[in-house]
Amino acid sequence: MRVTVSFLVVVVVSLTAMVSAKTATGGTRQHEMEDLDWWEAGVFYQIYPRSFKDSNGDGVGDLVGITEKLDHLAELGVDGVWLSPVFKSPMADFGYDISDFRAVDEIFGTMAHLDAMIAKAKQLGIKVILDFVPNHTSDEHEWFQNSLNNVGEYRNFYVWREPKDGSTPNNWQSVFHTPAWTRPTGQQQYYLHQFDKKQPDLNYNNPRVKEEMESMIRFWLDKGVDGFRIDAINHVYEDPQFRDEELIDAEGELIWENLDHKYTMNMPDCYNLIYDWRDVFDEYKAKDSMTRLMMTEAYADLEQTMLWYGSGNRKGAHIPFNFAMINRLSNDSRAEDFKAIVDEWLDAMPAGQQANWVLGNHDRPRIASRFGRNRAAGFAVLEMTLPGIAVVYYGEEIGMEDNRAITFEETQDPQAANTNPEVYQQFTRDPVRTPFQWDATAYAGFSASSAPKTWLPVHPNYAQLNLAAQKTASDSLYKLYRRLIELRKEHTFQHGQFRSQVMLNNVFGFTRTLEDHQSYAVVVNLNDNSVNVDLRQLDANVGRATVALATPGARLKEGDQGEVDRIVLDAYDAVVFELASSAATIGASVILMMFASILRSFL
C-alpha cells in the first residue's frame, strides 16, 4: 500500500508539472532566437570619476579608487562601466575640456592606472566604455595654441569668423550662458564655443580634423577599451552660412534656452560623421568578432534621435541615448504618459535595434530628488523590466539624492558659476555629482578621514543612506537592483514580447511573454495611495500570479499569491508577478482532485 501511494504521488506531481509547463507559462524549452550580443540587454553603469572613490586622500576620485571598487559593480551584476572623461584636462568643465586625447590626467592617475583598471574590469567580466568628446577641445590643447598663433594648418582646425557690425559674428549663445563667440586679445577674428569659452569648437569641415579624431578612436580601441560614449554629438556641425538663430519668445531674453537651435544642432553631417565612425568600430569587430560599442548623447526629438541608429544601409550608434523619461516625466505624469513614452520609442525604433532607458546622468537631477525617495524603487523596477538596455548613474542603486545645500561659493560647475547667487540653483549640476556614499564613516567612505575636504561636499544624509547599510538591511534598494539585474537574464526579459496597458486607478502595467517560458506582469502604482489592481486587464487568461519581486516595504512580498482580480498595491508599490494561465490552474486542480479521489479509495 505504501509503495502504491508513493507511486501515485510521484505520478500526480509529474502530471501537475507537465500541465504547468504546457498550459501555464513556466516551461523551460529553449527559444529559437539567436543569443544576444554582450551589450544587447546589458546594464551599463556610469561613473563620474571625480566622485566615485578617492584612493589618495586629495578629495578627488581617481582610477585606483575605481579599480578598488569594481567588485561592487560585479556584485551588482552590471555588464559595462562608462567613465566620464579621465583625459588630460585643465578641468574648466571637469574633463569635458580635453587638452590631450591620448593621455590620462594626473588628478585621476596615470595611463598604467587606467590599464590596470581595464584589466581588472575584464577579469570581472565588465566591459569598459570611455567618454569621447568630439565637439571641442580645451583652449590649452596644442592644436588650439597653434591655431591662435596661425601655425601651419592649425588655424583651420577650429571655427573662426570675422566680426559682424563690429560685434560677434551672429547671435549664437553658449550652453553655459555666455555668447558663443570669443575674440582673444590681439586677434581680429572670433572663435566659436558652444560650451565654455575654454572649449573651442573643432571644425569638422576640415578633413584633417576628422582624420585626427578617427586616429584617436583607433588609439583607444587598440588599447583594449570596449567602446565609447560620444558626448554632445549633435553640436559638431553648424550652419555653413552662420545665420542668426530665432528667438522662441520674441520678447524674451537672448539666452541659449530661448533660441531655436536649428543652425547649431542636429545638422545632417552630424549623422554622417557617426556613420563613418561606426564603420571603424565594425572594422575592429570583423577582426575578432567582439563588438566595440558606440553610445551617442544627443538631446533631440524622437525623429532626430532615431537617425542615430542609422539610415539606409549606413549603420550608426548601437545605443542612441533615450532621454524621454528624463525630459518628459514628472511627479504629475500619469499612467498614460508612461505608456506613451515607452510605446513611442519601441514603435519608432528601426527593426533589429535595441531600446534603451536612461533615468539619470551627471547633468540631470537624481531620481530620488526628481520624483521623491519613495518612488525611486518603482522607477528601478520599471527601467529594469522594459525591453532592451538600462543605463544606471552611479549612486542610483542606493537612492542617492541631490545635495542642494551646496552654496554659490562652493559651486564648481561653470554652467552655474557663470550666473549669480540668485539663479545658480536653476543651472548647477553639482548637486548630482557629489561623492558616492559607501558607508557611515568620514566623508561617507569616499575619501580618507585625513582629507581636508572633498571636491564637492558629501550629502549630509550619508550616515543613514549608504551602501554598507543597504547591504546589511533585510530589504533595500540596493538588494532590489541586484534582484532586478539577475531577473533580466531570464530569456523572457531578453527575448520576450512586450505589451503595455494603462490600468484602472492610474497604474501602469505591462507583460513580458515568450512561448514555452515563464510569463511576467509588471505593475507600477503611480499614486500616493493604495489601489486595487486586476491582472486580467493585462492577461485575460491569467489564473494565478506569484510575486517574483517587489519594491522594499511593499504590501506584497516575494512568493505571495492572491486573487488576480483583487490585488492591492500600496502607495508607489511596484511588483513583478510570475503568471500562470487559467488552464494551468484548472488543470492542476483537476489532477489534485483525481489524486484525492484515488487516495480515498485506497484508504
C-alpha positions in Angstrom: 0.0 0.0 0.0 2.7 2.5 1.0 4.6 1.8 -2.3 1.4 2.3 -4.3 0.6 5.5 -2.7 4.1 6.8 -3.1 4.0 5.9 -6.8 0.7 7.8 -7.2 2.2 10.8 -5.5 5.1 10.8 -8.0 2.7 10.4 -10.9 0.5 13.2 -9.8 3.4 15.6 -9.2 4.8 14.8 -12.6 1.5 15.3 -14.3 0.9 18.6 -12.5 4.3 19.8 -13.6 3.6 18.8 -17.2 0.3 20.7 -17.2 2.0 23.8 -15.8 4.7 23.6 -18.5 2.2 23.0 -21.3 -0.6 25.3 -20.4 0.8 27.8 -18.0 3.8 29.9 -18.9 6.5 28.3 -17.0 8.1 25.9 -19.5 11.8 25.7 -19.9 12.2 24.7 -23.5 14.9 26.6 -25.4 13.7 29.5 -27.5 14.7 29.6 -31.2 16.2 33.1 -31.2 19.9 33.8 -31.5 21.8 34.5 -28.3 22.1 38.3 -27.7 25.4 40.1 -28.1 27.1 41.1 -24.9 25.6 44.6 -24.9 22.1 44.0 -26.3 20.3 43.5 -23.0 23.0 45.0 -20.9 23.1 47.1 -17.8 25.6 50.0 -18.1 26.8 51.9 -15.0 28.0 55.5 -15.4 30.9 56.5 -13.1 31.7 60.2 -12.6 35.4 59.6 -11.8 35.8 62.6 -9.5 33.1 61.3 -7.3 33.4 57.5 -7.1 36.3 56.7 -4.8 39.3 58.7 -3.7 42.3 56.5 -3.1 45.0 59.1 -2.1 43.1 61.5 0.2 43.2 64.5 -2.0 39.4 64.8 -2.0 39.0 63.8 -5.7 38.1 60.4 -7.0 40.6 58.6 -9.1 41.3 55.5 -11.2 42.9 53.5 -8.4 39.8 54.2 -6.4 37.6 52.9 -9.2 39.7 49.8 -9.5 39.3 49.2 -5.8 35.6 49.3 -6.0 35.0 47.3 -9.2 33.9 44.4 -7.1 30.8 46.4 -6.1 29.9 46.6 -9.8 30.5 42.9 -10.3 28.3 42.1 -7.3 25.6 44.4 -8.6 25.7 42.5 -11.9 26.4 45.2 -14.4 27.7 44.4 -17.9 29.7 47.5 -18.6 31.0 50.6 -17.0 31.1 54.0 -18.7 33.6 56.5 -17.4 33.1 60.2 -17.7 36.3 61.8 -19.1 39.6 60.9 -17.5 41.8 62.5 -20.2 44.3 65.3 -19.6 42.4 68.5 -18.9 42.7 71.9 -17.2 39.3 70.9 -15.7 37.4 74.1 -16.7 34.5 71.7 -17.3 35.8 68.8 -15.2 37.3 66.8 -18.0 35.0 67.8 -20.9 37.7 70.3 -21.9 40.4 67.9 -23.1 44.0 69.1 -23.7 45.3 65.7 -24.8 43.0 62.9 -26.0 45.7 60.3 -25.6 46.8 61.0 -22.0 45.3 60.5 -18.6 45.0 63.5 -16.3 47.3 63.3 -13.3 44.4 64.1 -11.0 43.0 60.6 -11.9 46.3 58.9 -12.1 48.4 57.5 -14.9 48.0 55.5 -18.1 49.2 52.5 -16.1 46.4 53.0 -13.6 43.9 53.1 -16.4 45.4 49.9 -18.0 45.1 48.2 -14.6 41.5 49.3 -14.1 40.6 48.0 -17.6 42.4 44.7 -16.9 40.6 44.1 -13.6 37.3 45.0 -15.2 37.8 42.4 -17.9 38.7 39.8 -15.2 35.4 40.5 -13.6 33.5 40.3 -16.9 32.8 44.1 -17.1 33.3 46.0 -20.3 34.9 49.5 -20.2 33.4 52.4 -22.2 35.3 55.7 -22.3 33.8 59.1 -22.9 34.7 60.7 -26.2 34.2 64.5 -26.5 34.4 65.3 -30.2 32.8 68.7 -30.4 35.6 70.7 -28.9 39.0 70.6 -27.2 40.4 72.6 -24.3 41.9 76.0 -25.3 45.1 74.6 -23.8 45.2 71.8 -26.4 48.3 72.0 -28.6 46.1 72.3 -31.6 44.3 75.4 -30.3 47.5 77.1 -29.2 48.9 76.6 -32.7 45.6 77.8 -34.1 45.9 81.0 -32.1 49.4 81.6 -33.4 48.5 80.7 -37.0 50.9 77.8 -37.1 50.7 75.8 -40.3 47.3 74.2 -40.9 46.0 74.5 -37.4 44.1 77.8 -37.9 41.5 75.8 -39.8 41.2 73.2 -37.0 38.7 75.5 -35.3 35.8 77.7 -36.3 37.0 81.3 -36.7 34.8 84.1 -38.1 35.1 87.8 -38.8 33.1 90.3 -36.6 29.7 91.4 -37.9 28.9 95.1 -37.5 31.7 95.5 -35.0 30.5 92.7 -32.8 30.1 88.9 -32.7 29.6 87.1 -36.0 26.0 86.3 -35.1 23.6 85.9 -32.1 24.5 82.4 -31.1 24.7 81.7 -27.4 26.6 79.0 -25.5 25.0 76.4 -23.3 27.0 78.0 -20.4 25.1 81.3 -20.6 27.6 83.5 -22.5 27.8 84.5 -26.1 29.1 81.5 -28.2 31.9 83.7 -29.6 35.1 84.9 -28.0 37.7 87.2 -29.6 41.2 86.6 -28.0 43.3 89.6 -27.1 45.3 90.7 -30.2 43.0 88.8 -32.6 40.7 90.2 -35.3 38.5 87.1 -35.5 36.2 85.3 -33.0 36.3 81.6 -32.3 33.1 79.5 -31.7 32.5 77.7 -28.5 29.0 76.2 -27.9 30.0 75.5 -24.3 32.6 77.3 -22.1 35.0 79.8 -23.7 37.8 77.4 -22.7 36.2 74.8 -25.0 36.7 76.0 -28.6 34.7 74.1 -31.2 36.5 71.9 -33.7 36.0 72.5 -37.5 34.7 69.2 -38.9 34.5 70.7 -42.4 38.3 70.3 -42.3 39.1 66.7 -43.3 42.3 66.8 -41.2 40.2 67.2 -38.1 38.1 64.1 -39.0 41.3 62.1 -39.6 42.8 63.1 -36.3 39.7 62.2 -34.3 39.4 58.8 -36.1 43.0 58.2 -35.2 42.2 58.9 -31.6 39.4 56.4 -31.7 41.7 53.7 -33.1 44.3 54.5 -30.4 42.0 53.6 -27.6 40.4 50.6 -29.3 43.9 49.3 -29.9 44.5 49.7 -26.1 41.6 47.4 -25.4 38.6 49.6 -24.5 35.3 48.2 -25.4 33.7 51.3 -26.9 32.8 55.0 -26.5 30.0 57.1 -25.2 30.1 60.1 -27.6 29.3 63.4 -26.0 27.1 66.1 -27.5 27.4 64.7 -31.0 24.6 66.8 -32.3 26.6 70.0 -31.8 29.5 69.0 -34.0 28.4 70.8 -37.2 26.9 74.3 -37.6 25.1 76.1 -40.3 27.7 76.9 -43.0 26.1 80.3 -43.5 26.2 81.2 -39.8 22.8 82.6 -39.7 21.2 84.1 -36.6 19.0 81.7 -34.6 15.4 82.7 -34.0 14.1 83.6 -30.5 11.5 81.2 -29.3 9.9 84.1 -27.3 10.4 87.2 -29.4 10.0 89.3 -26.2 12.3 87.1 -24.2 15.9 87.2 -23.2 18.8 86.3 -25.6 19.9 83.2 -23.8 20.5 79.6 -25.1 17.2 78.3 -23.7 15.3 80.9 -25.7 16.8 80.1 -29.1 15.6 77.7 -31.7 18.9 75.8 -32.4 18.2 74.8 -36.0 21.6 76.2 -37.0 23.8 74.8 -34.3 22.4 71.3 -33.5 21.2 68.2 -35.4 22.7 69.1 -38.7 22.7 66.3 -41.3 26.5 66.0 -41.3 26.4 65.1 -37.6 24.8 61.8 -38.5 27.1 61.1 -41.4 30.1 61.5 -39.1 28.7 58.9 -36.7 28.0 56.6 -39.6 31.7 56.9 -40.7 32.9 56.2 -37.2 30.6 53.1 -36.9 32.5 51.7 -39.9 35.7 52.0 -37.8 34.0 50.2 -34.9 32.8 47.4 -37.2 36.2 47.1 -38.7 37.6 46.1 -35.3 34.7 43.6 -34.8 35.5 42.0 -38.1 38.9 41.1 -36.8 37.9 39.3 -33.6 34.0 39.1 -33.6 33.8 41.3 -30.5 31.5 44.3 -30.7 33.0 47.7 -29.9 30.1 49.7 -28.6 29.0 53.1 -29.6 26.7 55.2 -27.4 25.6 58.6 -28.6 24.4 61.5 -26.4 22.1 64.0 -28.2 19.1 65.8 -26.6 16.8 65.9 -29.6 13.3 64.9 -30.7 12.2 61.3 -31.4 12.6 61.6 -35.2 16.1 63.1 -34.9 17.2 60.6 -32.3 16.1 57.6 -34.4 18.6 58.7 -37.1 21.5 58.0 -34.8 20.7 54.3 -35.2 21.5 54.6 -38.9 19.9 55.4 -42.3 19.5 53.3 -45.3 22.5 50.9 -45.5 24.6 53.1 -43.1 24.8 51.9 -39.5 25.0 54.3 -36.7 25.1 54.1 -32.9 24.3 50.8 -31.1 22.8 52.9 -28.3 21.4 56.4 -29.1 20.6 57.5 -25.5 16.9 57.7 -24.8 16.2 60.7 -22.7 12.4 60.7 -22.9 12.0 59.7 -19.3 14.3 62.5 -18.2 12.8 65.1 -20.4 9.1 64.3 -20.2 8.2 62.6 -16.9 7.4 64.5 -13.7 5.6 63.8 -10.5 2.4 64.9 -12.3 2.8 62.2 -15.0 0.0 59.6 -15.2 0.0 56.1 -16.5 -0.9 57.2 -20.0 2.2 59.4 -20.1 4.4 56.4 -19.1 2.8 54.2 -21.7 3.1 56.9 -24.4 6.8 57.4 -23.8 7.6 53.7 -23.8 5.5 52.8 -26.7 6.6 55.7 -28.9 10.2 54.6 -28.6 9.5 51.0 -29.3 7.3 51.8 -32.2 9.7 54.3 -33.8 12.8 52.2 -33.3 14.2 50.6 -36.5 13.8 46.8 -36.9 16.6 44.8 -35.4 17.7 47.5 -33.0 17.7 47.6 -29.2 15.8 50.0 -27.0 17.5 51.8 -24.0 16.2 53.6 -21.0 18.1 56.4 -19.2 16.7 57.8 -15.9 19.6 59.9 -14.7 23.1 61.2 -15.5 25.7 63.7 -14.5 23.7 66.6 -16.0 20.2 66.0 -14.6 18.6 65.7 -11.1 18.7 62.3 -9.5 15.7 60.0 -9.5 15.1 60.2 -5.7 15.2 64.0 -5.8 13.2 64.5 -9.0 10.4 62.1 -8.1 10.8 61.6 -4.3 12.7 58.9 -2.4 9.6 56.8 -2.0 9.4 56.5 -5.8 13.0 55.6 -6.6 12.4 51.8 -6.3 9.4 51.9 -8.6 11.4 53.6 -11.3 14.1 50.9 -10.9 11.6 48.2 -11.4 10.2 50.0 -14.5 13.6 50.6 -16.1 15.0 47.1 -15.5 12.0 45.2 -16.8 11.4 47.1 -20.0 12.9 45.6 -23.2 16.5 46.5 -24.1 19.3 48.2 -22.2 19.4 50.0 -18.9 21.8 52.8 -18.0 22.4 53.4 -14.3 24.0 56.6 -12.9 26.3 55.9 -10.0 24.5 56.1 -6.7 21.1 55.4 -8.1 21.4 51.8 -6.8 21.2 53.1 -3.3 18.9 56.1 -3.9 21.4 58.9 -3.6 19.8 62.4 -3.6 20.9 65.8 -4.9 22.8 67.9 -2.4 21.1 71.2 -2.8 22.9 72.6 0.2 25.9 73.4 -1.9 26.4 77.2 -1.8 27.2 79.5 -4.7 30.7 79.9 -3.2 31.1 76.1 -3.2 29.8 75.8 -6.7 32.2 74.2 -9.2 30.0 73.8 -12.3 30.7 76.5 -14.9 27.2 76.3 -16.1 26.1 77.8 -12.7 29.2 79.7 -11.8 28.7 81.9 -14.8 25.4 83.1 -13.3 24.8 84.6 -9.9 23.7 83.6 -6.3 20.0 84.3 -7.1 19.6 81.9 -10.0 22.6 79.4 -9.9 20.4 76.7 -8.4 18.4 76.6 -11.7 21.6 75.7 -13.6 24.0 73.9 -11.3 24.8 70.3 -11.9 27.0 69.9 -8.8 24.2 68.5 -6.6 24.0 65.4 -8.8 27.8 64.8 -8.8 28.6 64.5 -5.1 30.8 61.7 -3.7 29.4 58.1 -3.6 28.1 57.2 -0.2 29.9 53.9 0.7 29.4 53.9 4.4 28.8 56.0 7.5 32.5 56.8 8.2 34.1 60.2 7.5 33.3 61.6 4.0 30.9 58.6 3.5 33.9 56.3 3.0 34.7 58.2 -0.3 37.9 59.7 1.0 40.3 59.3 3.9 39.3 60.9 7.1 42.5 63.0 7.0 41.5 64.7 3.7 41.0 68.4 4.3 37.8 68.3 2.2 36.2 66.6 -0.8 35.9 68.4 -4.1 32.2 68.7 -3.6 30.6 68.3 -0.2 29.2 64.9 0.7 25.4 64.8 1.0 24.5 65.3 4.7 22.3 62.2 4.7 25.2 59.8 4.2 25.1 58.5 7.8 21.8 56.9 7.1 21.9 56.5 3.3 24.9 54.4 2.3 25.8 51.2 0.6 27.1 49.4 3.7 23.8 50.0 5.5 21.8 48.7 2.5 23.9 45.6 2.2 23.1 44.6 5.8 19.4 45.6 5.7 16.9 42.9 5.2 15.2 44.9 2.4 16.8 47.7 0.5 17.0 49.5 -2.8 20.5 48.0 -3.5 19.2 44.5 -3.0 16.3 45.2 -5.3 18.7 46.4 -8.0 20.7 43.1 -7.7 17.5 41.0 -8.0 16.3 43.0 -10.9 19.6 42.7 -12.8 19.5 39.0 -12.2 15.9 38.7 -13.3 16.8 40.5 -16.6 18.9 37.4 -17.5 15.7 35.4 -17.9 15.0 34.5 -21.6 11.6 36.1 -21.3 13.1 39.5 -20.4 15.8 39.3 -23.0 13.7 38.0 -25.9 10.1 38.2 -24.9 7.3 40.3 -26.3 6.2 43.4 -24.6 2.6 44.7 -24.3 1.7 47.8 -22.1 -1.6 48.8 -20.6 -3.0 51.8 -18.8 -4.7 50.0 -16.0 -7.5 51.3 -13.8 -6.7 53.6 -10.9 -3.7 55.2 -12.6 -1.5 52.1 -12.7 1.0 51.4 -15.5 1.3 47.7 -16.3 2.9 45.5 -18.9 3.6 41.9 -19.7 6.7 40.2 -20.9 6.0 36.9 -22.6 7.9 34.2 -24.6 6.5 31.0 -25.8 7.2 28.0 -23.6 8.8 30.3 -21.0 7.7 31.9 -17.8 5.4 34.9 -18.4 5.6 38.0 -16.3 3.4 41.0 -15.4 4.8 44.3 -14.1 2.6 46.8 -12.3 3.6 50.2 -11.1 1.3 52.2 -8.8 1.8 55.8 -9.7 -0.4 57.1 -6.8 0.4 58.2 -3.2 -2.5 56.0 -2.0 -3.4 52.3 -2.1 -5.2 51.0 -5.2 -6.9 47.8 -6.4 -5.4 46.0 -9.4 -7.0 43.4 -11.7 -4.3 41.5 -13.5 -6.8 40.3 -16.1 -6.5 43.7 -17.6 -3.0 42.6 -18.7 -3.8 39.0 -19.5 -7.4 37.8 -19.7 -6.3 34.2 -19.2 -4.3 34.6 -16.0 -5.3 32.2 -13.3 -2.6 32.6 -10.8 0.0 35.3 -10.0 3.0 34.8 -7.8 5.2 37.7 -6.7 8.7 37.4 -8.2 9.9 40.6 -6.6 8.5 43.8 -5.2 9.8 47.2 -4.1 11.2 47.5 -0.5 8.3 47.9 2.0 5.7 46.9 -0.5 2.5 45.3 0.8 3.2 42.2 -1.3 6.3 40.1 -0.7 8.2 37.6 -2.8 6.3 34.3 -3.1 2.9 35.8 -2.2 -0.1 34.8 -4.2 -3.6 36.3 -4.3 -6.8 36.6 -6.2 -5.7 38.0 -9.6 -8.7 40.4 -9.8 -8.3 41.8 -6.2 -4.6 42.7 -5.8 -3.9 45.6 -3.5 -0.9 47.9 -4.1 0.1 50.4 -1.5 1.4 53.9 -2.5 4.0 53.7 -5.2 4.4 50.0 -4.9 5.9 48.2 -8.0 5.6 44.4 -8.3 6.8 41.8 -10.8 4.5 38.8 -11.0 5.0 35.3 -12.4 1.9 34.4 -14.3 0.1 31.1 -14.7 -2.9 30.8 -17.1 -6.3 29.7 -16.0 -5.9 26.4 -18.0 -2.8 25.6 -15.9 -4.5 26.4 -12.7 -7.6 24.4 -13.5 -5.5 21.5 -14.9 -3.5 21.3 -11.7 -6.6 21.4 -9.6 -8.3 18.6 -11.6 -5.3 16.4 -11.2 -5.2 17.0 -7.4 -8.9 16.2 -7.1 -8.4 13.0 -9.1 -5.5 12.1 -6.8 -7.6 12.8 -3.7 -10.4 10.5 -5.0 -8.0 7.7 -5.8 -6.3 8.0 -2.5 -9.6 7.8 -0.7 -10.4 4.5 -2.5 -7.1 3.0 -1.2 -7.6 4.2 2.3 
